[in-house]
Amino acid sequence: MTPGWTCRSCSLCPSPATGTTSRPSPRWEITSCEGGTAISEDTIIREELVIRFFAALEAGDIGTLREIYAPDAVIWHNDDLLEQPVEDNLKVLQGLHRVVSGLHYDIVRRAPAPDGVLQQHVLRGRLPNGADVELHAAMYLQVRDGHITRIEEYLDSAKRATIKAAREALPG
């Protein structure tokens, strides 16, 4: 495996260089799991979609996010307990990019689920006032027929409120 990277198929295999896990490894390493678990093609497809989803999030690529979501997908957050439709979520994500510069996700762990992917990560970036953002979160991403159909996101609501307040303070 590449030093400093984790087997993305199980997130259990530590990097030989550091002994820790980190961001997902490149596509060609997906079957190099040292955990010894066989990886199904469906698992690979679901995980590739989730990786593409987070790359689009980091890039602020709303068009790709719209393609990845199923038209009737819902996004649920633990702090408001509401199911948000895709278009509302895309507006929130556009606003996130307006207020958080250098937005990126540090993947702590990612694991396959029977119908999707579980992921723990830290959203990082910088607010307009220069404050660093560090939002710890865990997500369940349900994948069906090549699209994300449901997200359940568990996050630190106080940190999310800081980002939301900064977004609301922007003009326009």
DRENMARTOR-758433 format. One line per 10 residues: their letters; for each residue x, y, z of N, C-alpha, C, O. Coordinates in steps of 0.2 Angstrom, whole numbers, plus 5000, padded with zeros to 4 digits. Example, Ala and Ser with C-alpha at 12.3 -4.5 7.8 and 13.67 -1.06 7.14 Angstrom:
2
AS> 5066,4972,5039,5062,4978,5039,5066,4984,5039,5071,4983,5042; 5064,4989,5035,5068,4995,5036,5064,5000,5039,5067,5006,5040
END
This chain:
172
MTPGWTCRSC> 5004,4994,5000,5000,5000,5000,5004,5006,5000,5010,5006,5002; 5002,5012,4998,5005,5018,4997,5006,5021,5005,5001,5021,5008; 5012,5023,5007,5013,5025,5013,5008,5031,5015,5007,5036,5011; 5006,5031,5021,5001,5037,5023,4994,5036,5021,4990,5040,5022; 4992,5031,5017,4985,5030,5015,4982,5023,5018,4986,5019,5021; 4976,5023,5018,4972,5018,5021,4969,5013,5016,4967,5016,5010; 4968,5007,5017,4964,5003,5012,4957,5005,5013,4954,5005,5018; 4955,5008,5007,4948,5011,5008,4943,5006,5008,4937,5008,5009; 4944,5000,5007,4939,4995,5007,4937,4993,5014,4931,4991,5015; 4941,4994,5019,4939,4992,5025,4941,4997,5031,4938,4996,5036
SLCPSPATGT> 4945,5002,5029,4947,5007,5034,4950,5004,5040,4951,5007,5045; 4952,4997,5040,4955,4994,5046,4963,4993,5045,4966,4992,5050; 4965,4993,5039,4972,4992,5037,4976,4998,5038,4975,5003,5034; 4980,4998,5043,4985,5004,5044,4990,5005,5039,4992,5000,5036; 4992,5011,5038,4997,5012,5033,5004,5009,5036,5005,5010,5042; 5008,5006,5032,5014,5003,5035,5019,5009,5037,5023,5008,5041; 5018,5014,5034,5023,5020,5035,5022,5023,5042,5026,5025,5045; 5015,5024,5043,5013,5028,5049,5010,5024,5055,5010,5026,5060; 5007,5018,5053,5003,5014,5057,4996,5017,5059,4992,5015,5063; 4994,5022,5055,4988,5026,5056,4984,5025,5049,4987,5023,5044
TSRPSPRWEI> 4978,5027,5050,4973,5027,5044,4973,5034,5042,4973,5039,5046; 4971,5036,5035,4970,5042,5033,4965,5043,5027,4961,5039,5027; 4967,5047,5022,4962,5047,5016,4962,5041,5012,4967,5037,5013; 4957,5040,5008,4956,5034,5005,4962,5033,4999,4964,5038,4997; 4963,5027,4998,4968,5026,4993,4966,5026,4986,4960,5026,4985; 4970,5026,4981,4968,5026,4974,4964,5020,4972,4965,5015,4975; 4961,5020,4966,4956,5015,4964,4960,5008,4963,4957,5003,4965; 4966,5009,4961,4970,5002,4960,4972,4999,4966,4973,4993,4965; 4971,5002,4972,4973,4998,4978,4967,4995,4981,4967,4992,4987; 4961,4996,4978,4955,4994,4982,4954,4987,4984,4951,4985,4989
TSCEGGTAIS> 4958,4982,4980,4957,4975,4982,4964,4973,4986,4965,4967,4987; 4968,4978,4988,4973,4976,4992,4972,4976,5000,4977,4977,5003; 4966,4975,5002,4964,4975,5009,4968,4970,5012,4968,4964,5011; 4972,4972,5018,4976,4967,5022,4971,4964,5027,4974,4960,5031; 4965,4967,5028,4960,4964,5033,4958,4957,5031,4955,4954,5035; 4959,4955,5024,4958,4948,5022,4950,4947,5020,4948,4942,5019; 4946,4952,5020,4939,4952,5018,4938,4952,5010,4941,4957,5007; 4935,4948,5007,4933,4948,5000,4929,4955,4999,4924,4956,5003; 4930,4958,4994,4926,4964,4992,4922,4963,4986,4924,4961,4981; 4915,4964,4987,4911,4963,4981,4911,4969,4976,4913,4974,4978
EDTIIREELV> 4909,4968,4970,4909,4973,4965,4904,4978,4967,4905,4984,4966; 4898,4976,4970,4894,4981,4972,4897,4986,4977,4895,4992,4977; 4901,4983,4982,4904,4987,4987,4909,4992,4984,4909,4998,4986; 4912,4990,4979,4917,4994,4975,4913,5000,4972,4915,5006,4972; 4908,4998,4969,4904,5003,4965,4901,5009,4970,4901,5015,4969; 4898,5006,4976,4896,5011,4981,4901,5015,4983,4900,5021,4984; 4907,5013,4985,4912,5017,4988,4915,5022,4983,4916,5027,4984; 4916,5019,4976,4918,5024,4971,4913,5030,4970,4915,5036,4969; 4907,5029,4971,4902,5034,4971,4903,5039,4976,4902,5045,4976; 4904,5036,4982,4904,5041,4988,4911,5045,4988,4911,5050,4990
IRFFAALEAG> 4916,5042,4985,4922,5045,4984,4921,5051,4979,4924,5057,4980; 4918,5050,4974,4916,5055,4969,4912,5060,4972,4913,5066,4970; 4907,5058,4976,4903,5063,4979,4907,5068,4984,4906,5074,4983; 4912,5065,4988,4916,5070,4992,4921,5074,4988,4922,5080,4990; 4923,5071,4982,4927,5075,4978,4923,5081,4975,4926,5087,4975; 4917,5080,4973,4913,5085,4971,4911,5090,4976,4911,5096,4975; 4910,5088,4982,4909,5092,4988,4915,5097,4989,4914,5103,4989; 4921,5094,4989,4927,5098,4990,4928,5103,4984,4930,5109,4985; 4926,5102,4978,4927,5106,4972,4921,5111,4972,4921,5116,4968; 4916,5110,4975,4910,5114,4975,4906,5113,4968,4903,5118,4965
DIGTLREIYA> 4907,5107,4965,4904,5105,4959,4896,5103,4960,4895,5097,4961; 4892,5108,4960,4885,5107,4961,4882,5102,4956,4877,5098,4957; 4884,5103,4950,4881,5099,4944,4883,5092,4945,4878,5087,4944; 4889,5090,4947,4890,5083,4949,4887,5080,4955,4884,5075,4955; 4886,5084,4960,4882,5082,4966,4875,5081,4964,4872,5076,4966; 4872,5085,4959,4865,5084,4957,4865,5077,4953,4860,5074,4954; 4870,5076,4949,4870,5069,4946,4870,5063,4950,4867,5058,4949; 4874,5064,4955,4875,5058,4960,4869,5057,4964,4868,5051,4966; 4866,5062,4966,4860,5061,4970,4854,5058,4966,4854,5060,4960; 4850,5054,4969,4844,5052,4966,4839,5058,4966,4840,5061,4971
PDAVIWHNDD> 4835,5059,4961,4831,5065,4961,4826,5065,4968,4825,5071,4970; 4824,5059,4970,4820,5059,4976,4824,5058,4983,4821,5056,4988; 4831,5059,4983,4835,5058,4989,4833,5063,4994,4831,5068,4993; 4835,5061,5000,4833,5065,5006,4840,5065,5010,4844,5060,5011; 4841,5071,5013,4847,5072,5018,4844,5074,5024,4840,5079,5025; 4846,5070,5030,4844,5071,5036,4850,5073,5041,4855,5070,5040; 4849,5078,5045,4854,5080,5050,4851,5079,5057,4845,5080,5058; 4856,5077,5061,4854,5075,5068,4852,5082,5072,4848,5081,5077; 4854,5088,5070,4852,5094,5074,4846,5097,5072,4843,5101,5076; 4842,5095,5067,4836,5097,5065,4831,5092,5064,4824,5093,5064
LLEQPVEDNL> 4833,5086,5063,4829,5080,5062,4824,5080,5057,4819,5077,5056; 4825,5085,5052,4821,5085,5046,4824,5082,5040,4831,5081,5039; 4820,5079,5035,4823,5077,5029,4823,5082,5024,4817,5085,5022; 4829,5084,5021,4829,5089,5017,4830,5086,5009,4833,5081,5008; 4826,5089,5005,4826,5087,4998,4833,5089,4995,4836,5094,4997; 4834,5086,4989,4840,5087,4986,4842,5095,4984,4847,5097,4986; 4837,5098,4981,4838,5105,4979,4839,5110,4985,4843,5114,4985; 4836,5108,4991,4837,5112,4997,4844,5111,4999,4848,5115,5001; 4846,5105,4999,4853,5103,5001,4859,5106,4997,4864,5108,4999; 4857,5106,4990,4862,5109,4986,4863,5117,4987,4869,5119,4986
KVLQGLHRVV> 4858,5120,4989,4858,5127,4991,4862,5128,4997,4867,5133,4997; 4862,5123,5002,4866,5124,5008,4873,5123,5006,4877,5126,5009; 4874,5118,5002,4881,5116,5000,4884,5122,4996,4890,5123,4997; 4881,5125,4992,4883,5131,4988,4885,5137,4993,4890,5140,4993; 4881,5138,4998,4882,5142,5003,4888,5141,5007,4892,5145,5010; 4889,5134,5009,4895,5132,5012,4901,5134,5009,4906,5136,5012; 4901,5133,5002,4907,5135,4998,4908,5143,4998,4914,5145,4997; 4903,5146,4998,4904,5154,4999,4907,5156,5005,4911,5161,5005; 4906,5152,5010,4909,5154,5017,4915,5151,5019,4918,5153,5024; 4916,5145,5017,4922,5141,5019,4927,5140,5014,4926,5137,5009
SGLHYDIVRR> 4932,5144,5014,4938,5143,5009,4942,5137,5011,4943,5135,5017; 4945,5134,5006,4949,5129,5007,4946,5123,5010,4949,5118,5013; 4939,5122,5008,4935,5117,5011,4938,5110,5009,4939,5109,5003; 4939,5105,5013,4941,5099,5012,4939,5094,5018,4938,5096,5023; 4939,5088,5016,4937,5082,5021,4943,5078,5022,4946,5075,5018; 4944,5077,5029,4949,5072,5031,4945,5066,5033,4941,5066,5038; 4946,5061,5029,4942,5055,5031,4946,5051,5037,4952,5049,5036; 4942,5050,5042,4944,5046,5048,4944,5039,5046,4948,5035,5047; 4938,5037,5044,4936,5030,5043,4931,5029,5038,4926,5034,5038; 4931,5024,5034,4925,5023,5029,4924,5015,5029,4929,5011,5029
APAPDGVLQQ> 4918,5013,5030,4917,5006,5030,4910,5005,5025,4906,5008,5025; 4911,4999,5022,4905,4997,5018,4899,4995,5022,4900,4992,5028; 4893,4997,5020,4887,4994,5024,4883,4990,5018,4884,4991,5012; 4878,4986,5020,4875,4982,5016,4871,4986,5010,4871,4983,5004; 4869,4992,5011,4866,4996,5006,4869,5003,5005,4866,5008,5002; 4876,5004,5007,4879,5010,5006,4886,5010,5009,4889,5005,5009; 4887,5016,5012,4894,5017,5015,4893,5021,5022,4889,5026,5022; 4897,5019,5027,4897,5023,5033,4904,5027,5033,4909,5024,5031; 4904,5033,5035,4910,5037,5035,4910,5042,5041,4905,5045,5042; 4916,5042,5043,4918,5047,5049,4923,5052,5046,4928,5049,5043
HVLRGRLPNG> 4922,5058,5046,4927,5063,5043,4927,5070,5047,4923,5071,5052; 4931,5074,5045,4932,5081,5048,4932,5085,5042,4936,5085,5038; 4927,5090,5042,4927,5095,5037,4931,5101,5040,4931,5103,5045; 4936,5103,5035,4940,5108,5037,4940,5114,5032,4939,5113,5026; 4942,5120,5034,4943,5125,5030,4943,5132,5034,4945,5131,5040; 4942,5137,5031,4943,5144,5035,4937,5148,5033,4935,5149,5028; 4934,5152,5039,4929,5156,5038,4931,5163,5036,4937,5164,5036; 4927,5167,5033,4929,5174,5031,4933,5178,5036,4937,5182,5035; 4931,5177,5043,4935,5181,5048,4942,5178,5050,4945,5180,5054; 4944,5172,5046,4950,5169,5047,4950,5163,5052,4955,5160,5053
ADVELHAAMY> 4945,5162,5055,4944,5157,5060,4944,5150,5056,4941,5149,5051; 4948,5145,5059,4948,5138,5056,4941,5135,5057,4939,5135,5063; 4939,5131,5053,4933,5126,5053,4936,5119,5055,4940,5117,5051; 4933,5116,5059,4935,5109,5061,4928,5106,5063,4927,5106,5069; 4924,5103,5058,4918,5100,5060,4918,5092,5059,4919,5090,5054; 4918,5089,5065,4918,5082,5065,4911,5079,5064,4906,5082,5066; 4911,5074,5060,4904,5071,5058,4905,5064,5056,4910,5061,5054; 4899,5061,5056,4898,5054,5054,4892,5054,5049,4887,5057,5050; 4893,5050,5044,4888,5049,5039,4886,5042,5037,4891,5038,5036; 4880,5041,5036,4878,5035,5032,4875,5037,5026,4871,5042,5025
LQVRDGHITR> 4878,5035,5020,4876,5036,5014,4873,5030,5010,4877,5025,5009; 4866,5030,5009,4863,5025,5006,4864,5025,4998,4863,5031,4995; 4866,5020,4995,4867,5020,4988,4863,5015,4984,4863,5009,4987; 4859,5017,4979,4855,5012,4975,4855,5014,4968,4855,5020,4966; 4856,5009,4964,4856,5010,4957,4860,5016,4954,4859,5020,4950; 4866,5016,4958,4871,5021,4956,4870,5028,4958,4873,5033,4955; 4866,5029,4963,4864,5036,4965,4864,5036,4973,4862,5030,4976; 4865,5041,4976,4864,5042,4983,4857,5043,4984,4854,5048,4981; 4854,5039,4988,4846,5040,4989,4845,5043,4996,4839,5045,4997; 4849,5042,5001,4848,5045,5007,4855,5046,5011,4860,5042,5010
IEEYLDSAKR> 4855,5052,5014,4861,5053,5019,4858,5054,5026,4853,5058,5027; 4861,5051,5031,4860,5053,5038,4867,5056,5041,4871,5052,5041; 4867,5062,5042,4873,5065,5045,4872,5067,5052,4867,5070,5054; 4877,5065,5056,4878,5066,5063,4884,5071,5064,4889,5069,5062; 4882,5077,5066,4888,5082,5067,4887,5086,5073,4882,5086,5077; 4892,5090,5075,4892,5094,5081,4888,5100,5079,4890,5104,5075; 4882,5101,5082,4878,5106,5080,4881,5113,5082,4879,5118,5078; 4885,5114,5087,4888,5120,5088,4892,5123,5083,4892,5128,5081; 4896,5118,5080,4901,5120,5075,4897,5121,5069,4899,5126,5065; 4892,5118,5067,4888,5119,5061,4884,5126,5062,4884,5129,5057
ATIKAAREAL> 4882,5128,5068,4879,5134,5069,4884,5140,5068,4882,5145,5065; 4890,5139,5069,4896,5144,5068,4896,5145,5060,4897,5151,5058; 4896,5140,5057,4897,5140,5049,4890,5143,5046,4891,5148,5042; 4885,5141,5049,4878,5144,5047,4878,5152,5048,4876,5156,5044; 4880,5154,5054,4880,5161,5056,4885,5165,5051,4883,5171,5049; 4891,5162,5049,4895,5165,5045,4892,5166,5038,4893,5171,5034; 4888,5161,5036,4885,5161,5029,4880,5166,5029,4879,5170,5024; 4876,5167,5034,4870,5172,5035,4873,5179,5035,4869,5183,5033; 4879,5180,5037,4882,5186,5038,4885,5189,5031,4886,5195,5030; 4886,5184,5026,4888,5187,5020,4883,5191,5016,4877,5189,5017
PG> 4885,5196,5012,4880,5199,5009,4877,5195,5003,4880,5191,5000; 4871,5196,5001,4867,5193,4995,4866,5186,4997,4863,5183,4993
END
